[in-house]
Amino acid sequence: MKRIPMNPFLRGALGVDAIASGAMGIALSAAPGLLARLLGLPEALLYHVGVFLIAYAMFVAGIALRSRPASLLVSSIIVGNGVWVIGSLLLISGGWVGPTLLGYAFVIAQALAVGVFAELQFIGVRKAAPIATAAT
């Protein structure tokens, strides 16, 4: 199994992703009704995304704390972030929801932030040379 030696850049990129995702998850799951009214997005969607983000934040934080995480786990975070960006843009362009102007801005802003996280994580992986180790 290939492992990536953690470096400060990658740890920071993963850490910021975990903190931002956790904070967003808490906000979305704590006040989905209020946010639904402000953003014009379904309350259930906001709540479930919030719960998902809390779990995701714990996963990413756990990976960030490892000295040599499996490259597959780090790659899954980067790919997942890319899928998140695409899904966010499809959500607002597909006609499935009717967000307010603030809702459009919110979805676009968070998609941009997640895209930046993915790019920074990719750069962090490139700064690390993968180490092949036996699966244990």
ABEGO torsion letter per residue (X at the ends): XBBBBBBAAAAAAAAAAAAAAAAAAAAAAABAAAAAAAAGBBAAAAAAAAAAAAAAAAAAAAAAABABBBAAAAAAAAAAAAAAAAAAAAAAAAGABBBBAAAAAAAAAAAAAAAAAAAAAAAAAAABBBBBBBBX
